[in-house]
Amino acid sequence: MTVLAHRTDTLTRDALAVLQPGFQGTTAPDWLLRQVGEGLTAVGLFGRNITSPEQLAALTAQLRTERDDVLVAIDEEGGDVTRLEVRGGSSFPGNLALGAVDDTDLTRGVARELGRRLAECGVNLNWAPSADVNSNPDNPVIGVRSFGADTHLAARHTAAYVQGLQAAGVAACTKHFPGHGDTNVDSHHALPRIDVDLDTLQARELVPFKAAIEAGTKAVMSAHILVPALDPTRPATLSPQILTGLLRGELGYEGLIVTDGMEMHAIAGTYGIERGSVLAIAAGADAICVGGGLADEATVLRLRDALVAAVREGALPEERLADAAARVRALAAWTRGARPDAQPEGSRASGIGLTAARRAVLVTGSTKPLTAPYVATLAPVANIAVGDETPWGVAAELAELLPGTEAGVFPEGSGAEDVLAAAGDRTVVAVVRDAHRHPWMTEALDALVAARPDTVVVEMGLPRARPRGALYIATHGASRVCGRAAAEVIAGV
């Protein structure tokens, strides 16, 4: 092989190594296996790729026939954002519920059990936890995905989560650096901007990431957000000042830096995914996450070729691409050699997720025992990170405890009159999600409670609106176990 051919082959393999693409289907397509054989080192999984633990294990085994150290990544936060249980709801509460309990041993245990389940299915990199401090309660994309609005609470639970997940042999990917909590824009749709000074960033946003680094997080995910105090022109994912200067230099982080999804409009709509990917690697990122929407071989080849061309044209230093690829391979090697810590006796059978959800419930008021109520779910449009595939609420769980329960879903624009007409003489259980962010929802609740003072209100999002109803239950999340915990309170069991 000539020197030029060898260099070309090395560049191509390095360019493939830094990509984390998705794909369609529940088995690995031929093109994906071929690219793994040619140097692709990581694959991203989404809800569309998973039907059962057994199917997922078979899929990851199929990928490893081509490369035994392939990184198989997933966005499995538990709580509202689940891929393992996308069609039924998560067996674990999310971050806000864990923060509400504020027991770091519990958080560590939940993450350990979640990691065990991932590892059993062959998944070895989890794009979690969210270390964002939810300082803006109107944030449309973080909310219950954050441990809370208190910086130090978020920091100690982020560290505990990282420790628990990695104790199971699954690499944690702490996100969304340098902190997505103080935004009022969803970066899936546009580029958020955080206008705070450096002192605020240091005292608030960066503290949980420092805790994650001290806890040994194997990966950090960048945010598609503009933070003028750090870089007035480029979002964090594309900023040398933020990724190399701050994260690598000031915070001393040496692990893998992964981008958030590059097809998100904050990047794709402003820079394009090819140029964005080149700028991200040049800025200090090591892995390009793509595949939530774009999930085909053509996308992989476009990004591979864009990175190779950038090196040849001098827009991307060859050593930077080589360094990024080396970090990906180093993490792959760690996962292959990782040995889970001994699991506490009986923890697998303890139902730790439901235990945590029960402890997170906040109850105000009381009500008489109900028989066959009417559950009215006032449903906002789900954000893209959560998705609209995963069921939420209390109707199914309550029907198991109170036979004869009936239910309906009421979208934006619905009012109390619609609920009352459907409920008839039944006691109404009104289920909401982030009522404080949806005026139509709060208006409907006020009218319901005025017409029916015995109404039960269940808030499954951020509990910012004032408590309403004879019985008010805040679950701090909308996972299946959070619904179960609320149903138990309503049914008095």
Buried (B, 14 or more C-beta within 10 A) or exposed (E): EEEEEEBBEBBBBBBBBBBBBBBEEEBBBEBBBEBBEBBBBBBBBBBBBBEEBEBBBBBBEBBBEBBEBBBBBBBBBBBBBBBBBBEEBBBBBBBBBBBBBBBBEBBBBBBBBBBBBBBEBBBBBBBBBBBBBBBBBEBBBBBBBBBBBBBEBBBBBBBBBBBBBBBBBBBBBBBBBBBBBBBBBBBBBBBBBBEBEEEBBEEBBBBBBBBBBEBEBBBBBBBBBBBEBBBEEBBBBBBBBBBBBBBBEEBEBEBBBBBBBBBBBBBBEBBBBBBBBBBBBBBBBBBBBBBBBBBBBEBBBBBBEBBBBBBEEEBBEBEBBBBBBBBBBBBBEBBBEBEBEEBEEEEEEEBBBBBBBBBBBEEBEEBEEBEEBBBBBBBBEBBBBBBEEBBBBBBBBBBEBBEEBBBBEBEEEBBBEBBBEBBEEBBBBBBBBBBBBBEBBBEBBBBBBEEBEBBBBBBBBBBBBEBBBBBBBBBBBBBBBBBBBBBBBBBEE
